[in-house]
Amino acid sequence: MSPAPYGSSSTASATSPQGCLKGQAREAEKQLAAYIAEKYQPTRHARDIDRIDVADVLSIYLEDCGPQVIDQLKLERCIGR
């Protein structure tokens, strides 16, 4: 038996096409963004200055120098991670 198409079941009003409960989309987006940010690792090799993203510089700085900063939470908030 194949599953009913989206919108045809009794739970259609409660779920989105992605399988999230309606009203939880924002939380799901936040969790996905956090997951992607956690998994992303900028490349660490010499390259042209015009090809280096500021976000990569901040990420590397946070990883390399963050542990030595007295107020790490403030640093993380300022960087926006």
C-alpha positions in Angstrom: 0.0 0.0 0.0 1.5 3.3 -1.0 1.4 6.4 1.3 -1.4 8.9 0.6 -0.2 12.1 -1.2 0.4 15.2 0.9 -2.9 16.9 1.8 -5.1 13.8 1.5 -4.7 12.2 5.0 -6.3 13.2 8.2 -3.0 14.5 9.5 -2.3 16.7 6.5 -3.4 19.9 8.3 -0.9 19.1 11.1 2.3 18.5 9.0 4.3 20.2 6.3 5.7 18.5 3.2 9.0 18.2 5.0 7.4 16.2 7.8 7.5 18.9 10.5 4.5 19.8 12.5 3.1 23.1 11.4 4.3 25.8 13.7 7.7 24.1 14.2 9.2 25.3 10.9 11.2 28.1 12.6 12.7 25.8 15.2 13.5 23.2 12.4 15.3 26.0 10.4 17.3 27.0 13.5 18.4 23.5 14.1 19.3 23.0 10.5 21.4 26.2 10.5 23.2 25.1 13.7 23.9 21.7 12.2 25.3 23.2 9.0 27.4 25.7 10.9 28.8 23.0 13.1 29.7 20.8 10.2 31.3 23.5 8.0 35.1 23.7 8.2 36.8 26.5 6.2 39.8 25.6 4.1 43.1 26.4 5.7 45.5 27.0 2.9 47.1 30.0 1.3 44.9 31.7 -1.3 44.3 35.1 -2.9 42.9 37.6 -0.4 40.0 38.3 -2.7 38.8 34.7 -2.4 38.8 34.5 1.4 35.3 34.9 3.0 35.1 37.0 6.2 33.0 34.3 7.8 35.9 31.8 7.2 38.4 34.2 8.9 36.0 34.6 11.9 35.5 30.9 12.1 39.2 30.1 12.1 39.8 32.9 14.7 37.1 31.6 17.0 38.6 28.1 16.7 42.2 29.1 17.1 42.0 32.0 19.6 38.6 31.6 21.2 39.8 29.3 24.0 42.3 32.0 25.2 39.7 34.7 25.3 38.4 35.5 28.8 34.8 36.0 27.8 34.3 33.3 25.2 30.5 33.6 25.3 30.7 37.3 24.4 33.1 36.5 21.6 30.7 33.9 20.2 27.8 36.4 20.4 29.8 39.1 18.6 30.9 36.7 15.8 27.3 35.6 15.5 27.6 31.8 15.7 
